[in-house]
């Protein structure tokens, strides 16, 4: 997922955000269809019991989250977007642990704080004045916990590949129709020139990384998962160093310290989590 801002910004050199997003979703749907075929799991698509939850997840994440995030990246810097996206930790905490009353150990709360602190240390030198795109990214972060809530429910009866196939297939068609409705300009030549972006997005960013994500929130709390995901800005800057030869700053190296301890705290098994594991067994 750390590649997401780098690849997304590169795709804007040729195509509009909505066209780029819809085609990336289409390639992701193709990726998941191959996995479903290999694993012989197509019958899961007819699982009516989880279909409603998958459609809700598609609406909140597959459409609202990605549309706002893609549009946000056209109106703000990647640094600002990464910082604002960290508000997802706060919104997840509100939904799952304030409104739903899910328990979260103190060690995990402190771990989440350290992860966010580490991300802020990484991104501090890249902060620019607030821009309109920051509000789009914040809107995306607000919708994400609702989508994760429904994905978590659907994962109890349907595999990650089945959920993500439906999500990407429906999202790609919806977003493409939206782009046609808004008369977004595009050319087939630009689509052909950007084919590698859609493959990377479809197989890795919207594909493999999302399987890891769903399998993760199937096993741990969403808030803990989102906090662990705060390491992605550091990975994004690492990928930028590799691809565009931008050397890491002292701030970025210092960020390893709070993030290291944050991961240790988030990985710590508390009495509550041990009791749940014993109960499941």
Buried (B, 14 or more C-beta within 10 A) or exposed (E): BBBBBBBBBBBBEBBBBBBBBBBBBBBBBBBBBEBBEEEEBEEBBEBEEBBEBBBBBBBBBBBBBBBBBBBBBBBBBBBBBBBBBBBBBBBBBBBBBEEEEEEBBEBBBBBBBBBBBBBBBBBBEBEEEEBEBBBBBBBBBBBBBBBBBBBBBBBEBBBBBBBBBBBBBBBBBBBBEBBEEEEBEBEEEBBEEBEEBBBBBBBBBBBBBBBEBBEBBBEBBBBBBBBBBBBBBBBBBBBBEEEEEEEBBEBBEEBBEBBEBBBEBBEEEBEEBEEEEEEEE
